[in-house]
Amino acid sequence: MAKGGQTPPESGPVPGSEPVRAAWARKDAGDVAGARQDARRILAGSPSPEDRERAEDLLRATETPRSLYAYALLGAVILALLLGLVLTRYS
């Protein structure tokens, strides 16, 4: 039984060819950048429809959420504002 928000592993064999399974295994091992490169390499060739779907799923699962960029921009603006206040106060 899964605990703490974990999802149980899939039962049965993972669909797709060996390169697709290897790319997903890299993602599961923590090598997200390598998994994305493998998925792009698979899509650059002429994959079967199933492999194409699994590679696109991998790219979707590993993309950076857009909201993260908004939070980073907000943090940069706040930091710039605080630095501006410090410079005007002590100059």
RATAQUI-V700992 format. One record per backbone hydrogen bond with DSSP energy under -0.5 kcal/mol. NH is the residue of the N-H (numbers start at 1). CO is the residue of the C=O. If there is no record, write none. Layout:
# RATAQUI-V700992
nh=NH co=CO
nh=NH co=CO
This chain:
# RATAQUI-V700992
nh=6 co=3
nh=21 co=17
nh=22 co=18
nh=23 co=19
nh=24 co=20
nh=25 co=21
nh=26 co=22
nh=27 co=23
nh=28 co=24
nh=29 co=25
nh=30 co=26
nh=30 co=27
nh=31 co=26
nh=32 co=30
nh=35 co=31
nh=36 co=32
nh=37 co=33
nh=38 co=34
nh=39 co=35
nh=40 co=36
nh=41 co=37
nh=42 co=38
nh=43 co=39
nh=44 co=40
nh=45 co=41
nh=47 co=45
nh=52 co=48
nh=53 co=49
nh=54 co=50
nh=55 co=51
nh=56 co=52
nh=57 co=53
nh=58 co=54
nh=59 co=55
nh=60 co=56
nh=61 co=57
nh=62 co=58
nh=63 co=60
nh=68 co=65
nh=69 co=65
nh=69 co=66
nh=70 co=66
nh=71 co=67
nh=72 co=68
nh=73 co=69
nh=74 co=70
nh=75 co=71
nh=76 co=72
nh=77 co=73
nh=78 co=74
nh=79 co=75
nh=80 co=76
nh=81 co=77
nh=82 co=78
nh=83 co=79
nh=84 co=80
nh=85 co=81
nh=86 co=82
nh=87 co=83
nh=88 co=84
nh=89 co=85
nh=90 co=86
